[in-house]
């Protein structure tokens, strides 16, 4: 089976366009391709209750990042810092590379 082509990669700076964290930006920590979701650093925080264990005898409540659907994320163009749609076109080496539809520059 062919892998899905999605517009977001690990390490991209993205802007959240929908949900509780709307309007905020962050770096993509990981992409869950099979679920069409991504985890963005410091955004979409949820409360996780931890039971006491040998490593953590106190237990406690932690804030962790929850995955966000990739349709709610837009890549931020490194050139001008604005959110942009992306496309794919051949670069000078003949490889497909992502580009900004707003400026036409490669990402």
Chimera marker file (.cmm) of the C-alpha trace (Angstrom):
<marker_set name="trace">
<marker id="1" x="0.000" y="0.000" z="0.000" r="1" g="1" b="0" radius="0.5"/>
<marker id="2" x="1.273" y="3.469" z="-0.874" r="1" g="1" b="0" radius="0.5"/>
<marker id="3" x="1.979" y="5.882" z="1.958" r="1" g="1" b="0" radius="0.5"/>
<marker id="4" x="-0.290" y="8.867" z="2.435" r="1" g="1" b="0" radius="0.5"/>
<marker id="5" x="0.956" y="12.226" z="1.236" r="1" g="1" b="0" radius="0.5"/>
<marker id="6" x="0.250" y="14.869" z="3.859" r="1" g="1" b="0" radius="0.5"/>
<marker id="7" x="1.230" y="18.520" z="3.896" r="1" g="1" b="0" radius="0.5"/>
<marker id="8" x="2.905" y="18.447" z="7.331" r="1" g="1" b="0" radius="0.5"/>
<marker id="9" x="6.219" y="16.907" z="8.384" r="1" g="1" b="0" radius="0.5"/>
<marker id="10" x="7.956" y="16.543" z="11.745" r="1" g="1" b="0" radius="0.5"/>
<marker id="11" x="9.864" y="19.740" z="12.551" r="1" g="1" b="0" radius="0.5"/>
<marker id="12" x="7.557" y="22.081" z="10.601" r="1" g="1" b="0" radius="0.5"/>
<marker id="13" x="6.276" y="25.243" z="12.223" r="1" g="1" b="0" radius="0.5"/>
<marker id="14" x="2.492" y="25.200" z="11.969" r="1" g="1" b="0" radius="0.5"/>
<marker id="15" x="-0.418" y="27.487" z="12.811" r="1" g="1" b="0" radius="0.5"/>
<marker id="16" x="-3.558" y="26.001" z="14.368" r="1" g="1" b="0" radius="0.5"/>
<marker id="17" x="-6.630" y="27.203" z="12.438" r="1" g="1" b="0" radius="0.5"/>
<marker id="18" x="-9.403" y="25.500" z="14.446" r="1" g="1" b="0" radius="0.5"/>
<marker id="19" x="-10.092" y="24.210" z="17.951" r="1" g="1" b="0" radius="0.5"/>
<marker id="20" x="-9.255" y="25.431" z="21.448" r="1" g="1" b="0" radius="0.5"/>
<marker id="21" x="-5.718" y="26.477" z="20.481" r="1" g="1" b="0" radius="0.5"/>
<marker id="22" x="-6.845" y="28.408" z="17.378" r="1" g="1" b="0" radius="0.5"/>
<marker id="23" x="-4.399" y="31.084" z="16.217" r="1" g="1" b="0" radius="0.5"/>
<marker id="24" x="-1.385" y="29.683" z="18.068" r="1" g="1" b="0" radius="0.5"/>
<marker id="25" x="1.788" y="28.392" z="16.426" r="1" g="1" b="0" radius="0.5"/>
<marker id="26" x="4.169" y="25.621" z="17.362" r="1" g="1" b="0" radius="0.5"/>
<marker id="27" x="6.598" y="23.006" z="16.097" r="1" g="1" b="0" radius="0.5"/>
<marker id="28" x="5.381" y="19.558" z="15.031" r="1" g="1" b="0" radius="0.5"/>
<marker id="29" x="6.874" y="16.909" z="17.338" r="1" g="1" b="0" radius="0.5"/>
<marker id="30" x="5.433" y="13.887" z="15.529" r="1" g="1" b="0" radius="0.5"/>
<marker id="31" x="2.941" y="12.975" z="12.824" r="1" g="1" b="0" radius="0.5"/>
<marker id="32" x="0.538" y="10.037" z="13.246" r="1" g="1" b="0" radius="0.5"/>
<marker id="33" x="-0.020" y="9.181" z="9.578" r="1" g="1" b="0" radius="0.5"/>
<marker id="34" x="-2.497" y="6.349" z="10.154" r="1" g="1" b="0" radius="0.5"/>
<marker id="35" x="-4.763" y="8.634" z="12.236" r="1" g="1" b="0" radius="0.5"/>
<marker id="36" x="-4.224" y="11.860" z="10.192" r="1" g="1" b="0" radius="0.5"/>
<marker id="37" x="-3.075" y="13.685" z="13.321" r="1" g="1" b="0" radius="0.5"/>
<marker id="38" x="-0.023" y="15.581" z="14.532" r="1" g="1" b="0" radius="0.5"/>
<marker id="39" x="1.342" y="16.512" z="17.963" r="1" g="1" b="0" radius="0.5"/>
<marker id="40" x="2.310" y="20.194" z="18.226" r="1" g="1" b="0" radius="0.5"/>
<marker id="41" x="4.772" y="21.313" z="20.902" r="1" g="1" b="0" radius="0.5"/>
<marker id="42" x="3.077" y="23.142" z="23.791" r="1" g="1" b="0" radius="0.5"/>
<marker id="43" x="-0.389" y="23.221" z="22.158" r="1" g="1" b="0" radius="0.5"/>
<marker id="44" x="-3.680" y="21.347" z="22.719" r="1" g="1" b="0" radius="0.5"/>
<marker id="45" x="-2.716" y="20.439" z="26.297" r="1" g="1" b="0" radius="0.5"/>
<marker id="46" x="-4.833" y="17.881" z="28.140" r="1" g="1" b="0" radius="0.5"/>
<marker id="47" x="-4.733" y="16.781" z="31.787" r="1" g="1" b="0" radius="0.5"/>
<marker id="48" x="-3.429" y="13.261" z="32.390" r="1" g="1" b="0" radius="0.5"/>
<marker id="49" x="-3.886" y="11.664" z="35.818" r="1" g="1" b="0" radius="0.5"/>
<marker id="50" x="-0.984" y="9.356" z="36.760" r="1" g="1" b="0" radius="0.5"/>
<marker id="51" x="-1.359" y="6.486" z="39.218" r="1" g="1" b="0" radius="0.5"/>
<marker id="52" x="1.434" y="6.037" z="41.758" r="1" g="1" b="0" radius="0.5"/>
<marker id="53" x="4.101" y="3.607" z="40.526" r="1" g="1" b="0" radius="0.5"/>
<marker id="54" x="7.614" y="2.481" z="41.441" r="1" g="1" b="0" radius="0.5"/>
<marker id="55" x="9.209" y="5.250" z="39.322" r="1" g="1" b="0" radius="0.5"/>
<marker id="56" x="6.713" y="7.884" z="40.472" r="1" g="1" b="0" radius="0.5"/>
<marker id="57" x="5.462" y="7.007" z="43.985" r="1" g="1" b="0" radius="0.5"/>
<marker id="58" x="3.560" y="10.304" z="44.306" r="1" g="1" b="0" radius="0.5"/>
<marker id="59" x="1.452" y="9.878" z="41.172" r="1" g="1" b="0" radius="0.5"/>
<marker id="60" x="0.018" y="13.216" z="40.124" r="1" g="1" b="0" radius="0.5"/>
<marker id="61" x="-1.547" y="15.250" z="37.358" r="1" g="1" b="0" radius="0.5"/>
<marker id="62" x="0.423" y="16.084" z="34.206" r="1" g="1" b="0" radius="0.5"/>
<marker id="63" x="-0.309" y="18.323" z="31.232" r="1" g="1" b="0" radius="0.5"/>
<marker id="64" x="0.563" y="16.622" z="27.934" r="1" g="1" b="0" radius="0.5"/>
<marker id="65" x="0.087" y="17.511" z="24.276" r="1" g="1" b="0" radius="0.5"/>
<marker id="66" x="-2.798" y="15.744" z="22.548" r="1" g="1" b="0" radius="0.5"/>
<marker id="67" x="-2.843" y="15.048" z="18.791" r="1" g="1" b="0" radius="0.5"/>
<marker id="68" x="-4.581" y="17.567" z="16.493" r="1" g="1" b="0" radius="0.5"/>
<marker id="69" x="-6.165" y="16.599" z="13.175" r="1" g="1" b="0" radius="0.5"/>
<marker id="70" x="-3.948" y="17.736" z="10.296" r="1" g="1" b="0" radius="0.5"/>
<marker id="71" x="-6.873" y="19.506" z="8.603" r="1" g="1" b="0" radius="0.5"/>
<marker id="72" x="-6.730" y="22.008" z="11.493" r="1" g="1" b="0" radius="0.5"/>
<marker id="73" x="-3.056" y="22.858" z="10.842" r="1" g="1" b="0" radius="0.5"/>
<marker id="74" x="-1.390" y="25.091" z="8.243" r="1" g="1" b="0" radius="0.5"/>
<marker id="75" x="2.324" y="25.237" z="7.522" r="1" g="1" b="0" radius="0.5"/>
<marker id="76" x="3.977" y="28.587" z="8.339" r="1" g="1" b="0" radius="0.5"/>
<marker id="77" x="6.103" y="29.890" z="5.456" r="1" g="1" b="0" radius="0.5"/>
<marker id="78" x="9.670" y="30.353" z="6.779" r="1" g="1" b="0" radius="0.5"/>
<marker id="79" x="10.212" y="33.326" z="4.445" r="1" g="1" b="0" radius="0.5"/>
<marker id="80" x="7.465" y="35.675" z="5.648" r="1" g="1" b="0" radius="0.5"/>
<marker id="81" x="6.089" y="33.913" z="8.754" r="1" g="1" b="0" radius="0.5"/>
<marker id="82" x="2.509" y="33.606" z="7.450" r="1" g="1" b="0" radius="0.5"/>
<marker id="83" x="0.380" y="30.470" z="7.261" r="1" g="1" b="0" radius="0.5"/>
<marker id="84" x="0.172" y="29.147" z="3.722" r="1" g="1" b="0" radius="0.5"/>
<marker id="85" x="-1.221" y="26.279" z="1.703" r="1" g="1" b="0" radius="0.5"/>
<marker id="86" x="1.365" y="23.983" z="0.201" r="1" g="1" b="0" radius="0.5"/>
<marker id="87" x="1.793" y="22.211" z="-3.107" r="1" g="1" b="0" radius="0.5"/>
<marker id="88" x="4.412" y="19.968" z="-4.688" r="1" g="1" b="0" radius="0.5"/>
<marker id="89" x="6.513" y="20.687" z="-7.731" r="1" g="1" b="0" radius="0.5"/>
<marker id="90" x="9.845" y="19.594" z="-9.153" r="1" g="1" b="0" radius="0.5"/>
<marker id="91" x="12.907" y="21.457" z="-7.940" r="1" g="1" b="0" radius="0.5"/>
<marker id="92" x="16.137" y="21.988" z="-9.918" r="1" g="1" b="0" radius="0.5"/>
<marker id="93" x="17.376" y="18.476" z="-9.030" r="1" g="1" b="0" radius="0.5"/>
<marker id="94" x="14.212" y="16.852" z="-10.441" r="1" g="1" b="0" radius="0.5"/>
<marker id="95" x="12.823" y="15.925" z="-7.000" r="1" g="1" b="0" radius="0.5"/>
<marker id="96" x="9.325" y="16.723" z="-5.771" r="1" g="1" b="0" radius="0.5"/>
<marker id="97" x="9.497" y="19.383" z="-3.077" r="1" g="1" b="0" radius="0.5"/>
<marker id="98" x="6.877" y="21.303" z="-1.126" r="1" g="1" b="0" radius="0.5"/>
<marker id="99" x="6.340" y="24.964" z="-1.970" r="1" g="1" b="0" radius="0.5"/>
<marker id="100" x="4.293" y="27.835" z="-0.576" r="1" g="1" b="0" radius="0.5"/>
<marker id="101" x="1.254" y="28.640" z="-2.698" r="1" g="1" b="0" radius="0.5"/>
<marker id="102" x="1.270" y="32.180" z="-1.306" r="1" g="1" b="0" radius="0.5"/>
<marker id="103" x="4.815" y="33.122" z="-2.316" r="1" g="1" b="0" radius="0.5"/>
<marker id="104" x="5.858" y="30.284" z="-4.651" r="1" g="1" b="0" radius="0.5"/>
<marker id="105" x="9.063" y="29.642" z="-2.651" r="1" g="1" b="0" radius="0.5"/>
<marker id="106" x="10.204" y="26.135" z="-1.734" r="1" g="1" b="0" radius="0.5"/>
<marker id="107" x="9.755" y="25.142" z="1.925" r="1" g="1" b="0" radius="0.5"/>
<link id1="1" id2="2" r="1" g="1" b="0" radius="0.2"/>
<link id1="2" id2="3" r="1" g="1" b="0" radius="0.2"/>
<link id1="3" id2="4" r="1" g="1" b="0" radius="0.2"/>
<link id1="4" id2="5" r="1" g="1" b="0" radius="0.2"/>
<link id1="5" id2="6" r="1" g="1" b="0" radius="0.2"/>
<link id1="6" id2="7" r="1" g="1" b="0" radius="0.2"/>
<link id1="7" id2="8" r="1" g="1" b="0" radius="0.2"/>
<link id1="8" id2="9" r="1" g="1" b="0" radius="0.2"/>
<link id1="9" id2="10" r="1" g="1" b="0" radius="0.2"/>
<link id1="10" id2="11" r="1" g="1" b="0" radius="0.2"/>
<link id1="11" id2="12" r="1" g="1" b="0" radius="0.2"/>
<link id1="12" id2="13" r="1" g="1" b="0" radius="0.2"/>
<link id1="13" id2="14" r="1" g="1" b="0" radius="0.2"/>
<link id1="14" id2="15" r="1" g="1" b="0" radius="0.2"/>
<link id1="15" id2="16" r="1" g="1" b="0" radius="0.2"/>
<link id1="16" id2="17" r="1" g="1" b="0" radius="0.2"/>
<link id1="17" id2="18" r="1" g="1" b="0" radius="0.2"/>
<link id1="18" id2="19" r="1" g="1" b="0" radius="0.2"/>
<link id1="19" id2="20" r="1" g="1" b="0" radius="0.2"/>
<link id1="20" id2="21" r="1" g="1" b="0" radius="0.2"/>
<link id1="21" id2="22" r="1" g="1" b="0" radius="0.2"/>
<link id1="22" id2="23" r="1" g="1" b="0" radius="0.2"/>
<link id1="23" id2="24" r="1" g="1" b="0" radius="0.2"/>
<link id1="24" id2="25" r="1" g="1" b="0" radius="0.2"/>
<link id1="25" id2="26" r="1" g="1" b="0" radius="0.2"/>
<link id1="26" id2="27" r="1" g="1" b="0" radius="0.2"/>
<link id1="27" id2="28" r="1" g="1" b="0" radius="0.2"/>
<link id1="28" id2="29" r="1" g="1" b="0" radius="0.2"/>
<link id1="29" id2="30" r="1" g="1" b="0" radius="0.2"/>
<link id1="30" id2="31" r="1" g="1" b="0" radius="0.2"/>
<link id1="31" id2="32" r="1" g="1" b="0" radius="0.2"/>
<link id1="32" id2="33" r="1" g="1" b="0" radius="0.2"/>
<link id1="33" id2="34" r="1" g="1" b="0" radius="0.2"/>
<link id1="34" id2="35" r="1" g="1" b="0" radius="0.2"/>
<link id1="35" id2="36" r="1" g="1" b="0" radius="0.2"/>
<link id1="36" id2="37" r="1" g="1" b="0" radius="0.2"/>
<link id1="37" id2="38" r="1" g="1" b="0" radius="0.2"/>
<link id1="38" id2="39" r="1" g="1" b="0" radius="0.2"/>
<link id1="39" id2="40" r="1" g="1" b="0" radius="0.2"/>
<link id1="40" id2="41" r="1" g="1" b="0" radius="0.2"/>
<link id1="41" id2="42" r="1" g="1" b="0" radius="0.2"/>
<link id1="42" id2="43" r="1" g="1" b="0" radius="0.2"/>
<link id1="43" id2="44" r="1" g="1" b="0" radius="0.2"/>
<link id1="44" id2="45" r="1" g="1" b="0" radius="0.2"/>
<link id1="45" id2="46" r="1" g="1" b="0" radius="0.2"/>
<link id1="46" id2="47" r="1" g="1" b="0" radius="0.2"/>
<link id1="47" id2="48" r="1" g="1" b="0" radius="0.2"/>
<link id1="48" id2="49" r="1" g="1" b="0" radius="0.2"/>
<link id1="49" id2="50" r="1" g="1" b="0" radius="0.2"/>
<link id1="50" id2="51" r="1" g="1" b="0" radius="0.2"/>
<link id1="51" id2="52" r="1" g="1" b="0" radius="0.2"/>
<link id1="52" id2="53" r="1" g="1" b="0" radius="0.2"/>
<link id1="53" id2="54" r="1" g="1" b="0" radius="0.2"/>
<link id1="54" id2="55" r="1" g="1" b="0" radius="0.2"/>
<link id1="55" id2="56" r="1" g="1" b="0" radius="0.2"/>
<link id1="56" id2="57" r="1" g="1" b="0" radius="0.2"/>
<link id1="57" id2="58" r="1" g="1" b="0" radius="0.2"/>
<link id1="58" id2="59" r="1" g="1" b="0" radius="0.2"/>
<link id1="59" id2="60" r="1" g="1" b="0" radius="0.2"/>
<link id1="60" id2="61" r="1" g="1" b="0" radius="0.2"/>
<link id1="61" id2="62" r="1" g="1" b="0" radius="0.2"/>
<link id1="62" id2="63" r="1" g="1" b="0" radius="0.2"/>
<link id1="63" id2="64" r="1" g="1" b="0" radius="0.2"/>
<link id1="64" id2="65" r="1" g="1" b="0" radius="0.2"/>
<link id1="65" id2="66" r="1" g="1" b="0" radius="0.2"/>
<link id1="66" id2="67" r="1" g="1" b="0" radius="0.2"/>
<link id1="67" id2="68" r="1" g="1" b="0" radius="0.2"/>
<link id1="68" id2="69" r="1" g="1" b="0" radius="0.2"/>
<link id1="69" id2="70" r="1" g="1" b="0" radius="0.2"/>
<link id1="70" id2="71" r="1" g="1" b="0" radius="0.2"/>
<link id1="71" id2="72" r="1" g="1" b="0" radius="0.2"/>
<link id1="72" id2="73" r="1" g="1" b="0" radius="0.2"/>
<link id1="73" id2="74" r="1" g="1" b="0" radius="0.2"/>
<link id1="74" id2="75" r="1" g="1" b="0" radius="0.2"/>
<link id1="75" id2="76" r="1" g="1" b="0" radius="0.2"/>
<link id1="76" id2="77" r="1" g="1" b="0" radius="0.2"/>
<link id1="77" id2="78" r="1" g="1" b="0" radius="0.2"/>
<link id1="78" id2="79" r="1" g="1" b="0" radius="0.2"/>
<link id1="79" id2="80" r="1" g="1" b="0" radius="0.2"/>
<link id1="80" id2="81" r="1" g="1" b="0" radius="0.2"/>
<link id1="81" id2="82" r="1" g="1" b="0" radius="0.2"/>
<link id1="82" id2="83" r="1" g="1" b="0" radius="0.2"/>
<link id1="83" id2="84" r="1" g="1" b="0" radius="0.2"/>
<link id1="84" id2="85" r="1" g="1" b="0" radius="0.2"/>
<link id1="85" id2="86" r="1" g="1" b="0" radius="0.2"/>
<link id1="86" id2="87" r="1" g="1" b="0" radius="0.2"/>
<link id1="87" id2="88" r="1" g="1" b="0" radius="0.2"/>
<link id1="88" id2="89" r="1" g="1" b="0" radius="0.2"/>
<link id1="89" id2="90" r="1" g="1" b="0" radius="0.2"/>
<link id1="90" id2="91" r="1" g="1" b="0" radius="0.2"/>
<link id1="91" id2="92" r="1" g="1" b="0" radius="0.2"/>
<link id1="92" id2="93" r="1" g="1" b="0" radius="0.2"/>
<link id1="93" id2="94" r="1" g="1" b="0" radius="0.2"/>
<link id1="94" id2="95" r="1" g="1" b="0" radius="0.2"/>
<link id1="95" id2="96" r="1" g="1" b="0" radius="0.2"/>
<link id1="96" id2="97" r="1" g="1" b="0" radius="0.2"/>
<link id1="97" id2="98" r="1" g="1" b="0" radius="0.2"/>
<link id1="98" id2="99" r="1" g="1" b="0" radius="0.2"/>
<link id1="99" id2="100" r="1" g="1" b="0" radius="0.2"/>
<link id1="100" id2="101" r="1" g="1" b="0" radius="0.2"/>
<link id1="101" id2="102" r="1" g="1" b="0" radius="0.2"/>
<link id1="102" id2="103" r="1" g="1" b="0" radius="0.2"/>
<link id1="103" id2="104" r="1" g="1" b="0" radius="0.2"/>
<link id1="104" id2="105" r="1" g="1" b="0" radius="0.2"/>
<link id1="105" id2="106" r="1" g="1" b="0" radius="0.2"/>
<link id1="106" id2="107" r="1" g="1" b="0" radius="0.2"/>
</marker_set>
